[in-house]
């Protein structure tokens, strides 16, 4: 659903190739996890097991991290290609989707290489993990 949202219902105006939604998908054990960051600061995490967390944008730290991820994605579109298919990530890989008014872009890379700063999309990987870390901090404070 996040891949098909338009900017107008979000109440934002963006340029033709300006990102307004970024997804980062990867495997956690045998299940996939999808992080969704939106230009308005909304952020959600979804698990293929059916669980997840929504409403992160009401927390300043999560909202700021999500917006930083969106801004960074806009500088990395040259590292991506237009998406025509949307498969689940394979084990050991990370899939990024960046939604703009014109296209949805994608890139897939090795989680290990991204995590060790060895790829052009490593900063986007780290930005995604910043959103996840901020979520974990909030959830721990709430006792979840």
C-alpha positions in Angstrom: 0.0 0.0 0.0 2.9 2.4 0.8 4.1 1.9 -2.7 0.9 3.3 -4.2 0.2 6.3 -2.0 0.2 9.6 -3.7 1.7 12.8 -2.1 -1.6 14.8 -2.1 -3.4 12.7 0.6 -0.2 13.2 2.7 -0.7 17.0 2.4 2.7 17.5 0.9 3.9 18.9 -2.4 7.0 17.4 -3.9 9.0 17.8 -7.1 8.7 15.4 -10.0 11.6 13.2 -8.8 11.5 14.0 -5.1 11.0 11.0 -2.8 8.1 11.0 -0.4 8.1 7.4 0.7 11.0 5.0 1.3 10.8 1.4 2.1 13.6 -0.8 3.4 13.0 -4.6 3.4 15.2 -7.3 4.8 15.0 -10.7 6.4 15.0 -11.3 10.2 15.5 -15.0 10.5 12.9 -16.6 8.2 10.6 -13.6 8.2 10.7 -10.3 6.3 10.6 -6.9 7.9 9.5 -3.7 6.1 10.4 -0.3 7.4 8.3 2.5 5.9 9.4 6.2 6.2 7.2 9.0 4.8 8.1 12.6 4.1 5.6 13.8 6.8 7.7 12.0 9.4 5.4 9.0 9.6 7.3 5.7 10.2 6.1 2.2 10.5 7.6 -1.3 10.8 5.8 -4.3 9.5 6.7 -8.0 9.9 5.6 -10.8 7.6 4.5 -12.6 10.8 1.6 -10.1 11.0 3.0 -7.9 13.7 4.5 -4.4 13.5 4.5 -0.9 14.8 2.7 2.1 13.4 2.4 5.8 14.5 6.1 6.4 15.0 5.8 9.9 13.6 4.2 11.2 16.7 7.6 10.9 18.4 10.1 13.6 17.5 13.1 11.3 17.3 11.4 8.8 15.0 9.9 11.6 12.9 13.3 13.3 12.5 15.0 10.0 11.6 12.3 9.2 9.0 12.6 12.6 7.4 16.4 12.3 7.3 16.0 8.9 5.5 13.6 10.5 2.9 16.0 13.4 2.3 19.0 11.1 1.9 17.1 8.8 -0.5 16.7 11.8 -2.8 20.5 12.1 -3.1 20.9 8.4 -4.1 18.4 7.9 -6.9 21.3 7.5 -9.4 22.2 4.3 -7.5 18.7 2.9 -8.2 16.6 1.8 -11.1 12.9 2.0 -11.9 11.0 -0.8 -10.2 8.7 -3.0 -12.3 8.5 -5.9 -9.8 8.3 -5.9 -6.1 9.6 -9.2 -4.7 10.2 -10.0 -1.1 13.9 -9.7 -0.1 16.0 -12.8 -0.2 18.1 -13.9 2.8 21.2 -11.7 3.3 19.9 -8.9 1.1 18.2 -5.6 1.6 15.7 -4.1 -0.9 15.1 -0.4 -1.0 12.1 1.2 -2.7 11.9 5.0 -3.1 8.6 6.4 -4.3 8.5 9.7 -6.2 5.6 11.2 -8.2 7.2 10.0 -11.4 8.5 6.5 -10.5 9.2 4.0 -7.8 12.9 3.3 -7.7 14.5 0.2 -6.3 17.9 -1.3 -5.4 19.0 -4.6 -3.9 22.3 -5.1 -2.2 24.0 -7.4 0.3 23.1 -6.7 3.9 26.7 -7.4 5.1 28.3 -5.1 2.6 25.8 -2.3 3.3 26.3 -2.7 7.1 30.0 -2.4 6.7 29.8 0.8 4.7 31.0 -0.8 1.5 28.3 0.2 -0.8 26.9 3.5 -2.2 23.6 2.8 -0.5 25.2 2.1 2.9 24.1 5.6 4.2 20.5 4.8 3.4 20.8 1.5 5.2 22.2 3.3 8.2 19.5 5.9 8.0 16.9 3.1 8.0 18.5 1.5 11.0 18.4 4.9 12.8 14.6 4.9 12.4 14.5 1.3 13.7 16.7 2.3 16.7 14.6 5.2 17.6 11.5 3.0 17.5 13.2 0.5 19.8 14.1 3.2 22.3 10.5 4.4 22.4 9.1 0.9 22.7 11.6 0.1 25.5 10.5 3.2 27.4 6.9 2.1 27.0 7.7 -1.3 28.4 7.0 -3.2 25.1 
